[in-house]
């Protein structure tokens, strides 16, 4: 893998893309509309996920004429146990949601990637992590990775039934909201702390576009210290976009 230098503290790391045929070894439902699926198999060793912001391709129907690929966050990878955990927000009737809803121990699936990682240092003075339920796996992973001595501010637009305890060694404050408008109002009312901070936000496209405007234009937060991504968009299938200035 190679690392390309950037003007910010963030590093982009490229990985060799490899397809892996894996098997389901465990299925859990942490909340009513989330499925946590643990994968393993002989192809898994050598898997790399250097950042909570990573995405791999879940490939359904890999051996057919109707291949479907969707992006998912590697929630956890344990090289010692040889296990990869993915979390699925079941919100619709798409093929990936259908697969996750029906997945059982022994079922097979193909994954590929991640093709690269955006490695965001953990030693910022503060971290803003904000998004909807589709961002919950990435935010949960980030919180678990943050060390003691840093501050994490979390805004999550997640239905009450899907809310869960989030653990971190960092000093965290969490605001749960019910709607996109409440999400934006909460962000707008939030005074960004002093010091060197990084903002990571992901969710629905229109909400994230407004999020970036609030951070950049209203709060003057530097573009080199934020990452705002559209994980999905109303009316579109398989939408994923990083929103730049």
C-alpha positions in Angstrom: 0.0 0.0 0.0 1.1 3.6 -0.6 0.4 6.8 1.3 -0.1 10.1 -0.6 0.7 13.2 1.3 -1.9 15.9 1.9 -1.8 19.5 3.2 -4.1 18.4 6.1 -3.2 16.0 8.9 -5.4 13.3 7.2 -3.7 10.6 5.2 -5.1 8.7 2.2 -3.9 5.1 2.2 -4.4 2.9 -0.9 -4.9 -0.9 -0.6 -4.8 -3.7 -3.1 -8.3 -4.7 -3.9 -9.1 -8.4 -3.4 -12.4 -10.3 -3.6 -13.1 -12.5 -0.6 -15.7 -15.2 -0.5 -16.8 -15.4 3.1 -19.4 -17.3 5.3 -21.8 -16.0 7.9 -20.8 -17.3 11.3 -23.0 -15.2 13.6 -26.1 -13.0 13.2 -27.3 -10.6 15.9 -30.0 -7.9 16.1 -28.7 -5.2 18.4 -31.9 -3.1 17.8 -35.1 -3.9 15.8 -34.0 -2.7 12.4 -30.2 -3.4 12.7 -28.5 -6.6 11.8 -25.0 -7.3 12.9 -23.4 -10.0 10.7 -20.1 -11.7 11.4 -18.2 -13.2 8.5 -15.2 -15.5 8.3 -13.5 -17.8 5.9 -10.2 -18.8 4.4 -10.1 -15.7 2.2 -10.2 -13.3 5.1 -6.6 -13.2 6.3 -4.8 -10.1 5.0 -8.0 -8.0 5.2 -7.1 -4.3 5.9 -9.4 -1.6 7.3 -7.3 1.3 8.4 -10.1 3.8 9.2 -13.6 3.9 10.6 -14.5 5.8 7.4 -13.7 2.8 5.2 -16.1 1.1 2.8 -16.1 -2.3 1.3 -18.2 -3.6 -1.5 -20.8 -6.2 -0.5 -21.3 -8.2 -3.7 -24.5 -10.2 -4.2 -25.0 -12.6 -7.0 -21.3 -12.5 -7.8 -21.6 -15.6 -10.1 -24.8 -14.5 -11.9 -25.8 -12.0 -14.5 -27.5 -9.8 -11.9 -24.6 -8.7 -9.7 -25.5 -6.1 -7.0 -22.9 -4.1 -5.1 -23.4 -1.9 -2.1 -21.0 0.0 0.2 -20.8 -0.9 3.8 -18.5 0.1 6.7 -16.3 -2.6 8.2 -17.6 -2.4 11.8 -14.9 -4.5 13.3 -12.1 -6.7 12.1 -10.4 -9.2 14.4 -7.4 -10.7 12.7 -6.7 -13.1 15.6 -10.2 -14.6 15.5 -10.5 -14.3 11.8 -13.8 -12.4 11.9 -15.2 -9.4 10.1 -18.3 -7.7 11.4 -20.7 -5.7 9.3 -23.8 -3.8 10.5 -26.9 -3.2 8.3 -29.6 -0.6 8.8 -32.7 -2.4 7.5 -34.6 0.6 6.0 -36.2 -0.5 2.8 -36.6 -3.5 0.5 -33.4 -3.3 -1.5 -31.3 -6.4 -2.3 -28.7 -5.8 0.4 -31.3 -5.2 3.1 -33.1 -8.3 1.9 -29.9 -10.3 2.1 -29.1 -9.0 5.6 -32.6 -9.7 6.8 -32.5 -13.3 5.7 -28.8 -14.1 6.3 -28.1 -17.1 8.5 -25.1 -19.0 9.7 -23.5 -20.9 6.8 -24.7 -18.5 4.1 -22.0 -17.2 1.8 -21.3 -13.7 0.4 -18.5 -12.0 -1.5 -16.9 -8.7 -0.4 -14.2 -6.6 -2.0 -12.0 -3.8 -0.7 -11.7 -1.4 1.0 -9.7 0.1 -1.9 -8.4 2.9 0.3 -8.6 4.5 3.7 -8.9 8.1 4.9 -6.9 7.9 8.1 -8.0 10.7 10.5 -5.7 11.1 13.5 -7.3 10.4 16.9 -5.3 13.1 18.7 -7.4 16.1 17.6 -8.5 18.2 20.6 -12.1 17.4 19.7 -14.1 15.4 17.2 -17.6 16.1 15.9 -19.3 13.0 14.7 -22.8 13.5 13.3 -25.2 11.6 11.0 -28.2 9.4 10.7 -28.7 5.7 11.4 -26.7 4.8 8.2 -23.7 6.5 9.9 -24.2 4.7 13.2 -21.8 1.8 12.5 -18.9 4.1 11.5 -19.5 6.5 14.4 -19.7 3.6 16.9 -16.4 2.3 15.6 -14.8 5.7 15.8 -15.9 6.2 19.3 -14.4 2.9 20.3 -11.1 3.9 18.7 -10.8 7.3 20.3 -8.4 7.5 23.3 -8.9 9.1 26.7 -8.1 12.8 26.8 -10.0 13.9 23.7 -13.5 15.2 23.4 -16.2 13.7 21.1 -19.4 15.6 20.3 -22.0 13.3 18.7 -25.3 14.2 17.0 -27.3 11.3 15.8 -30.6 11.3 13.9 -31.8 7.8 14.9 -35.3 6.6 15.7 -35.8 5.9 19.4 -36.1 2.2 18.9 -32.7 2.0 17.2 -30.7 4.0 19.8 -28.1 2.1 21.8 -25.4 2.7 24.3 -22.2 3.9 22.7 -18.9 3.2 24.4 -15.6 5.2 24.3 -12.6 6.0 26.4 -13.0 9.6 25.2 -15.1 12.3 26.9 -18.3 12.0 24.8 -21.5 14.0 24.7 -24.4 12.6 22.7 -27.5 14.3 21.4 -30.2 12.1 19.8 -32.6 13.8 17.5 -35.8 12.6 15.6 -35.7 14.5 12.3 -33.4 16.1 9.7 -34.6 19.5 10.7 -33.8 18.9 14.4 -30.4 17.6 13.3 -29.6 20.8 11.4 -31.0 23.0 14.2 -28.9 21.2 16.8 -25.7 21.5 14.7 -26.4 25.2 14.0 -26.8 25.9 17.7 -23.7 24.0 18.6 -20.7 26.2 19.5 -17.6 24.5 18.2 -15.0 24.1 20.9 -11.7 25.9 20.9 -8.6 24.0 19.7 -7.8 21.7 16.8 -10.9 19.8 15.8 -12.2 17.5 13.1 -15.8 17.1 11.9 -17.0 13.9 10.4 -20.6 13.7 9.2 -22.6 11.3 7.0 -26.2 10.7 6.1 -28.9 11.7 3.6 -27.6 13.9 0.7 -29.7 17.0 1.2 -29.2 17.0 4.9 -25.4 16.5 4.5 -25.2 19.3 1.9 -26.8 21.6 4.5 -24.5 20.3 7.2 -21.5 21.2 5.2 -22.8 24.7 4.5 -23.4 25.2 8.2 -19.9 24.0 9.2 -18.0 25.9 6.4 -20.1 29.1 5.9 -21.7 29.7 9.3 -19.1 28.3 11.6 -16.0 28.9 9.5 -14.6 25.4 10.0 -11.8 24.6 7.6 -12.5 22.2 4.8 -9.2 20.4 5.5 -10.6 19.5 8.9 -14.0 18.0 7.9 -15.4 15.1 5.9 -19.1 15.2 4.9 -20.5 12.3 3.0 -23.9 11.5 1.4 -24.5 7.9 2.2 -27.9 7.9 0.5 -30.3 10.1 -1.3 -34.1 10.2 -1.4 -35.4 8.6 -4.6 -32.0 7.1 -5.7 -30.5 3.6 -5.3 -27.0 3.0 -4.1 -26.0 6.7 -3.8 -22.7 7.5 -2.2 -20.9 10.9 -2.5 -18.3 12.8 -0.7 -19.3 16.4 -0.5 -16.5 18.9 -1.1 -16.3 22.7 -1.0 
